[in-house]
Amino acid sequence: MAHRPMFLMIGQAWIFYALAAIAVILFFGGLVLYLVTWKRVDRKGRPVFSWAAVRRTFEDAVLGKRTFKGDVTAGVMHLFIFWGFFALFMGTGVLSVHHYIVEFLRGRAYLVFSAAMELAGIVLVIGLLWAAVRRYLQRIPRLEHRAEDGLVLLWLIVVVVSGFMVEAVRLSAQDPAWRGWSFAGNVLAKLIPTSTASSLYPYLWWGHAVVSLGLIAAIPFTKLFHMLGAPASIYLQATRSPSGLIENEKASLFQLEDIVFFDACMRCGRCVEVCPSSGAGEPFAPRDFVQAVRKSLWRQNSPLGDIRFFMANGSQQVDEKLWYCTTCRACLEVCPVYGAAFEEVIKKRVEVIEEGTKVPPLLNQTLERLYRYNNPWESSKKRRAEWARGLDVNDITKEKDNIEFCYFVGCTTSLDTRAQEIAKSLVSILQAAHVRFGILGKKEPCCGDIARRVGELGLFMEQVDNCISLFEKYRIEEVVTSSPHCFHTFRNDYPEVLFRTRHYALVLDELIASGRVKPTKSLDLVVTYHDPCYLGRHNGVFEEPRRVIKSIPGIELREMVHNGPDSLCSGGGGGRMWKEDIDAETKMSEIRIREAHGTGASIVVTACPLCLIMLEDARKVQGLEDELKVMDLNELVLMSL
């Protein structure tokens, strides 16, 4: 009857058990160190149960759904490695049950089991060789070439190949009638003389045992911890509540899901590939930032320091490079373990702001202006409402006449000469549609976005209190913003309040759909649309602005290569508007304006005052004034009325 003898031609089995015990102790000892360190980083962190999180973890960790996003070949490779390794691991467990508890792998059951293990091994070998080709022959730009990367890959290959060799020698020595079911091992067995197989078998068996047990012991101490950390990170990120950010960050604490994400990071480089700062040649990469913060947290909280012995001597310094991050959220869109590196940047900025060191001088001045004058642009409060002079706009602070909503203009739109056209155009559209709205005039405060993004949480909370008090005083229940940044801040960063927030693109879409705004003039233009990060990726507003554009007669909308969730940042977010001396090969906005020009469009349309300013400047620098025009969505709609 077909079966597999255990410890065939192997003496001194107790040595194997001793080595296995050491490997298990090291493995679980490493896991305990992770748990202790995580607990010290976030003493209040408690995982919560969620079926939705379980489902996401199954889809992304087990089925590999997330790894296919943006790179199908990487997804297939990952699936081969995962399922090959997982199947062989489970097979080892099944063999243990068969040997120590109840024998059941005999006859047909053993033959099916043997064929399944052969298939799993082949799948794993293909996945590992594919990974080696991608990293060392194709040299995928986003992949690093550290010693650990090559060693771990080689280690895995040695484990699975030595397993096949052990099987081949055993088949050659025994020559069982059922050897054909072990099809891969049988092919190799034909190459090994029967006369030498018996003497060779013990050496190969012990070699395979040692490298396999060593691999198990090394998992917590190398990047292989990803196989445990990734499912944990995916689950925790799925249960992460969007509320409570203010309270947690005010304490300058990294949370449980943050440190688990850091430890789950495989350094795959997807975040670097999509990061606009890295793409522009700036000295910032999300991957490097994550690794540096991880190392710093381990040095501070682990009883034994950083236990990743390949990374023990790496840098743990997070310097002024963190101010290059635009907080555009592109990193989160592609991270296989849902790591929001941009949020970690903001949390680190909180610490830097509190320490008062390594803060760019211009940013310090900007925060000072925000504190003193309630705006980041000017040392004055007087010009806040000058844009509305002569437009007959209702001032809510003077007279609230049954308005439908409060138009929250925002600091940039109120004070920047070019951005003021956004407000003027929207007012003209709303008045033409007979929409009853009002503004806060000179009393309009800053929403606090700039303070929030750069980590000045005390100042941000002060702005929150100012806004909420003003809205409550004038009984404002509906707010429409010019800036996606104001929209996002009100919608996601404020505590629960009794007012609804919309961006003007959503309002235009509703007004056109209801017939209150009717674009009738044919413009006969080719346009392209730039998705602002805080409107698109952060809040999922992609289709509404496009519907508005397509509602205009004669308009042809051509998409840029990077659009929707894959849009390129223009470089104005995350406080970068107030950072001097950007060290870059080329500006993000110039990369974006060239891409817009490449569509053949005569107009690039956006829906954000910061994007408008950045793209206008890039158009001039690139010498495209005669070929390409930058317009706000409001301006385009107004042209068609």
FENCOR-V58337 format. One record per residue. N is the residue number from 1. RES is the residue in one letter. D_CENTER is the distance of its C-alpha to the mean C-alpha in Angstrom with 2 decimals. Layout:
N_RES_D_CENTER / N_RES_D_CENTER
//
This chain:
1_M_53.76 / 2_A_50.38 / 3_H_48.65 / 4_R_46.87 / 5_P_48.76 / 6_M_46.79 / 7_F_47.53 / 8_L_49.76 / 9_M_51.82 / 10_I_49.77 / 11_G_51.76 / 12_Q_50.72 / 13_A_47.96 / 14_W_47.67 / 15_I_45.95 / 16_F_43.13 / 17_Y_42.85 / 18_A_42.84 / 19_L_40.04 / 20_A_38.07 / 21_A_38.62 / 22_I_37.37 / 23_A_34.21 / 24_V_33.57 / 25_I_34.34 / 26_L_31.93 / 27_F_29.18 / 28_F_29.66 / 29_G_30.42 / 30_G_27.03 / 31_L_25.42 / 32_V_27.57 / 33_L_26.37 / 34_Y_22.72 / 35_L_23.89 / 36_V_26.04 / 37_T_23.39 / 38_W_20.87 / 39_K_23.80 / 40_R_24.71 / 41_V_21.31 / 42_D_21.29 / 43_R_24.86 / 44_K_24.39 / 45_G_21.42 / 46_R_22.62 / 47_P_20.75 / 48_V_21.89 / 49_F_22.78 / 50_S_21.33 / 51_W_22.34 / 52_A_19.36 / 53_A_17.09 / 54_V_19.52 / 55_R_19.33 / 56_R_15.56 / 57_T_15.92 / 58_F_18.82 / 59_E_17.28 / 60_D_14.15 / 61_A_15.81 / 62_V_19.32 / 63_L_19.21 / 64_G_16.11 / 65_K_15.06 / 66_R_11.32 / 67_T_12.35 / 68_F_14.46 / 69_K_11.93 / 70_G_12.79 / 71_D_14.90 / 72_V_17.66 / 73_T_19.60 / 74_A_16.91 / 75_G_16.61 / 76_V_20.41 / 77_M_20.69 / 78_H_18.32 / 79_L_20.36 / 80_F_23.57 / 81_I_22.75 / 82_F_21.53 / 83_W_24.48 / 84_G_26.95 / 85_F_26.22 / 86_F_26.03 / 87_A_29.29 / 88_L_31.09 / 89_F_30.03 / 90_M_31.33 / 91_G_34.39 / 92_T_35.18 / 93_G_35.06 / 94_V_37.37 / 95_L_39.77 / 96_S_39.89 / 97_V_40.79 / 98_H_43.41 / 99_H_44.91 / 100_Y_44.92 / 101_I_45.11 / 102_V_46.50 / 103_E_47.37 / 104_F_46.21 / 105_L_45.04 / 106_R_48.38 / 107_G_49.63 / 108_R_47.43 / 109_A_44.62 / 110_Y_44.45 / 111_L_44.60 / 112_V_41.66 / 113_F_39.70 / 114_S_40.63 / 115_A_39.57 / 116_A_36.20 / 117_M_35.55 / 118_E_36.63 / 119_L_34.17 / 120_A_31.30 / 121_G_32.28 / 122_I_32.46 / 123_V_29.04 / 124_L_27.59 / 125_V_29.57 / 126_I_28.38 / 127_G_24.70 / 128_L_25.33 / 129_L_27.42 / 130_W_24.89 / 131_A_22.26 / 132_A_24.96 / 133_V_25.81 / 134_R_22.29 / 135_R_21.90 / 136_Y_25.51 / 137_L_27.23 / 138_Q_24.78 / 139_R_22.90 / 140_I_19.51 / 141_P_18.46 / 142_R_14.96 / 143_L_16.68 / 144_E_18.43 / 145_H_22.06 / 146_R_22.67 / 147_A_25.64 / 148_E_23.69 / 149_D_21.93 / 150_G_25.37 / 151_L_27.14 / 152_V_24.90 / 153_L_25.08 / 154_L_28.83 / 155_W_29.32 / 156_L_27.92 / 157_I_30.06 / 158_V_33.10 / 159_V_32.72 / 160_V_32.68 / 161_V_35.28 / 162_S_37.56 / 163_G_37.38 / 164_F_38.67 / 165_M_41.33 / 166_V_42.55 / 167_E_42.92 / 168_A_44.70 / 169_V_47.20 / 170_R_47.85 / 171_L_48.55 / 172_S_50.80 / 173_A_52.73 / 174_Q_53.12 / 175_D_53.32 / 176_P_52.67 / 177_A_53.57 / 178_W_50.06 / 179_R_48.35 / 180_G_47.27 / 181_W_44.67 / 182_S_42.82 / 183_F_42.51 / 184_A_40.25 / 185_G_42.17 / 186_N_45.40 / 187_V_44.76 / 188_L_44.28 / 189_A_47.27 / 190_K_49.59 / 191_L_48.92 / 192_I_50.03 / 193_P_53.77 / 194_T_54.87 / 195_S_57.13 / 196_T_54.29 / 197_A_51.70 / 198_S_53.21 / 199_S_53.39 / 200_L_49.91 / 201_Y_48.20 / 202_P_48.16 / 203_Y_46.61 / 204_L_43.79 / 205_W_43.28 / 206_W_43.02 / 207_G_40.75 / 208_H_38.34 / 209_A_38.60 / 210_V_37.87 / 211_V_34.77 / 212_S_33.43 / 213_L_34.11 / 214_G_32.74 / 215_L_29.44 / 216_I_29.27 / 217_A_30.15 / 218_A_27.54 / 219_I_24.49 / 220_P_23.68 / 221_F_24.46 / 222_T_22.34 / 223_K_18.95 / 224_L_20.45 / 225_F_19.45 / 226_H_16.20 / 227_M_18.43 / 228_L_18.95 / 229_G_15.87 / 230_A_13.46 / 231_P_15.43 / 232_A_15.76 / 233_S_12.11 / 234_I_11.53 / 235_Y_14.69 / 236_L_14.15 / 237_Q_10.86 / 238_A_12.93 / 239_T_15.76 / 240_R_14.13 / 241_S_16.20 / 242_P_15.11 / 243_S_18.54 / 244_G_19.75 / 245_L_17.20 / 246_I_20.20 / 247_E_22.30 / 248_N_19.92 / 249_E_18.81 / 250_K_22.43 / 251_A_23.32 / 252_S_20.86 / 253_L_19.79 / 254_F_16.67 / 255_Q_16.52 / 256_L_16.85 / 257_E_13.38 / 258_D_12.17 / 259_I_14.69 / 260_V_14.19 / 261_F_10.52 / 262_F_12.02 / 263_D_14.75 / 264_A_12.90 / 265_C_11.03 / 266_M_13.10 / 267_R_12.50 / 268_C_11.98 / 269_G_10.94 / 270_R_8.72 / 271_C_6.56 / 272_V_10.17 / 273_E_11.40 / 274_V_9.64 / 275_C_9.78 / 276_P_12.95 / 277_S_14.33 / 278_S_14.40 / 279_G_15.73 / 280_A_18.44 / 281_G_19.58 / 282_E_18.78 / 283_P_18.85 / 284_F_15.22 / 285_A_12.48 / 286_P_9.26 / 287_R_10.49 / 288_D_13.89 / 289_F_13.00 / 290_V_11.38 / 291_Q_14.48 / 292_A_16.83 / 293_V_15.90 / 294_R_16.09 / 295_K_19.44 / 296_S_20.66 / 297_L_20.08 / 298_W_21.84 / 299_R_24.66 / 300_Q_25.21 / 301_N_25.01 / 302_S_25.94 / 303_P_29.72 / 304_L_29.65 / 305_G_27.01 / 306_D_24.26 / 307_I_25.34 / 308_R_23.23 / 309_F_26.34 / 310_F_24.79 / 311_M_22.51 / 312_A_25.13 / 313_N_26.21 / 314_G_22.95 / 315_S_22.21 / 316_Q_21.06 / 317_Q_21.58 / 318_V_19.01 / 319_D_21.05 / 320_E_21.13 / 321_K_18.33 / 322_L_15.86 / 323_W_17.62 / 324_Y_16.39 / 325_C_12.86 / 326_T_13.11 / 327_T_10.44 / 328_C_9.81 / 329_R_6.30 / 330_A_6.06 / 331_C_3.39 / 332_L_1.47 / 333_E_4.76 / 334_V_5.37 / 335_C_4.39 / 336_P_7.88 / 337_V_8.01 / 338_Y_5.41 / 339_G_4.78 / 340_A_4.40 / 341_A_6.11 / 342_F_7.72 / 343_E_9.35 / 344_E_10.61 / 345_V_12.01 / 346_I_13.83 / 347_K_15.21 / 348_K_16.48 / 349_R_17.98 / 350_V_19.86 / 351_E_21.54 / 352_V_22.39 / 353_I_23.85 / 354_E_25.88 / 355_E_27.17 / 356_G_28.07 / 357_T_27.39 / 358_K_25.35 / 359_V_24.83 / 360_P_25.62 / 361_P_29.15 / 362_L_28.48 / 363_L_25.70 / 364_N_28.22 / 365_Q_30.73 / 366_T_28.37 / 367_L_27.75 / 368_E_31.49 / 369_R_32.21 / 370_L_29.87 / 371_Y_31.75 / 372_R_35.16 / 373_Y_34.97 / 374_N_32.13 / 375_N_30.32 / 376_P_28.44 / 377_W_30.63 / 378_E_34.30 / 379_S_36.69 / 380_S_38.28 / 381_K_37.98 / 382_K_40.71 / 383_R_38.94 / 384_R_36.38 / 385_A_38.32 / 386_E_40.29 / 387_W_38.30 / 388_A_39.90 / 389_R_43.45 / 390_G_45.70 / 391_L_43.22 / 392_D_44.86 / 393_V_41.72 / 394_N_42.30 / 395_D_41.48 / 396_I_40.50 / 397_T_41.64 / 398_K_45.10 / 399_E_45.43 / 400_K_43.23 / 401_D_44.86 / 402_N_43.25 / 403_I_39.97 / 404_E_37.30 / 405_F_34.46 / 406_C_33.80 / 407_Y_32.30 / 408_F_30.06 / 409_V_30.28 / 410_G_28.03 / 411_C_28.77 / 412_T_27.79 / 413_T_29.48 / 414_S_32.51 / 415_L_33.10 / 416_D_31.90 / 417_T_34.67 / 418_R_32.58 / 419_A_30.18 / 420_Q_33.28 / 421_E_33.95 / 422_I_31.04 / 423_A_32.90 / 424_K_36.28 / 425_S_35.27 / 426_L_33.71 / 427_V_36.85 / 428_S_39.06 / 429_I_37.24 / 430_L_37.36 / 431_Q_41.01 / 432_A_41.86 / 433_A_40.38 / 434_H_42.36 / 435_V_39.36 / 436_R_40.37 / 437_F_37.86 / 438_G_38.12 / 439_I_36.45 / 440_L_36.62 / 441_G_38.20 / 442_K_38.65 / 443_K_37.45 / 444_E_33.91 / 445_P_31.62 / 446_C_28.17 / 447_C_25.37 / 448_G_23.82 / 449_D_20.54 / 450_I_21.17 / 451_A_22.12 / 452_R_19.10 / 453_R_16.57 / 454_V_18.64 / 455_G_19.24 / 456_E_22.87 / 457_L_22.79 / 458_G_26.57 / 459_L_27.04 / 460_F_24.34 / 461_M_26.21 / 462_E_29.37 / 463_Q_28.09 / 464_V_27.02 / 465_D_30.57 / 466_N_32.14 / 467_C_30.45 / 468_I_31.08 / 469_S_34.66 / 470_L_35.33 / 471_F_34.00 / 472_E_36.09 / 473_K_39.09 / 474_Y_39.18 / 475_R_38.07 / 476_I_35.10 / 477_E_33.34 / 478_E_31.47 / 479_V_29.44 / 480_V_28.39 / 481_T_26.39 / 482_S_26.43 / 483_S_23.09 / 484_P_19.71 / 485_H_18.99 / 486_C_22.01 / 487_F_21.12 / 488_H_17.67 / 489_T_19.28 / 490_F_22.20 / 491_R_20.34 / 492_N_17.55 / 493_D_18.67 / 494_Y_22.37 / 495_P_24.08 / 496_E_25.70 / 497_V_28.31 / 498_L_30.84 / 499_F_29.64 / 500_R_27.66 / 501_T_25.38 / 502_R_24.90 / 503_H_23.99 / 504_Y_27.03 / 505_A_25.58 / 506_L_25.74 / 507_V_29.29 / 508_L_30.39 / 509_D_29.22 / 510_E_31.23 / 511_L_34.22 / 512_I_34.43 / 513_A_34.09 / 514_S_36.87 / 515_G_39.07 / 516_R_39.32 / 517_V_37.86 / 518_K_39.36 / 519_P_38.34 / 520_T_41.58 / 521_K_41.94 / 522_S_40.94 / 523_L_38.99 / 524_D_38.95 / 525_L_35.83 / 526_V_32.94 / 527_V_29.72 / 528_T_26.00 / 529_Y_23.31 / 530_H_20.42 / 531_D_17.63 / 532_P_16.92 / 533_C_13.29 / 534_Y_14.45 / 535_L_16.59 / 536_G_14.57 / 537_R_10.81 / 538_H_11.36 / 539_N_14.52 / 540_G_14.92 / 541_V_18.08 / 542_F_18.50 / 543_E_21.88 / 544_E_24.01 / 545_P_24.26 / 546_R_24.98 / 547_R_27.66 / 548_V_29.21 / 549_I_29.42 / 550_K_30.86 / 551_S_33.41 / 552_I_35.13 / 553_P_38.03 / 554_G_38.01 / 555_I_34.32 / 556_E_32.52 / 557_L_28.74 / 558_R_27.18 / 559_E_23.46 / 560_M_21.85 / 561_V_20.17 / 562_H_16.76 / 563_N_16.94 / 564_G_15.47 / 565_P_11.72 / 566_D_12.06 / 567_S_14.07 / 568_L_14.43 / 569_C_14.46 / 570_S_18.07 / 571_G_17.44 / 572_G_18.99 / 573_G_16.36 / 574_G_15.53 / 575_G_19.25 / 576_R_19.63 / 577_M_22.60 / 578_W_24.42 / 579_K_23.65 / 580_E_26.40 / 581_D_26.63 / 582_I_23.38 / 583_D_23.73 / 584_A_22.49 / 585_E_24.03 / 586_T_23.60 / 587_K_22.11 / 588_M_19.01 / 589_S_21.34 / 590_E_23.83 / 591_I_21.50 / 592_R_20.70 / 593_I_24.39 / 594_R_25.49 / 595_E_23.29 / 596_A_24.84 / 597_H_28.24 / 598_G_27.73 / 599_T_27.78 / 600_G_31.38 / 601_A_30.77 / 602_S_32.98 / 603_I_30.69 / 604_V_26.98 / 605_V_26.24 / 606_T_23.58 / 607_A_23.36 / 608_C_22.35 / 609_P_24.82 / 610_L_22.53 / 611_C_21.53 / 612_L_25.26 / 613_I_26.33 / 614_M_23.94 / 615_L_24.83 / 616_E_28.51 / 617_D_28.61 / 618_A_26.95 / 619_R_29.48 / 620_K_32.30 / 621_V_31.15 / 622_Q_30.80 / 623_G_34.23 / 624_L_33.26 / 625_E_35.19 / 626_D_37.66 / 627_E_35.30 / 628_L_32.30 / 629_K_32.17 / 630_V_29.28 / 631_M_29.78 / 632_D_28.28 / 633_L_28.21 / 634_N_31.05 / 635_E_33.17 / 636_L_32.89 / 637_V_33.90 / 638_L_36.74 / 639_M_38.08 / 640_S_38.60 / 641_L_40.56
//
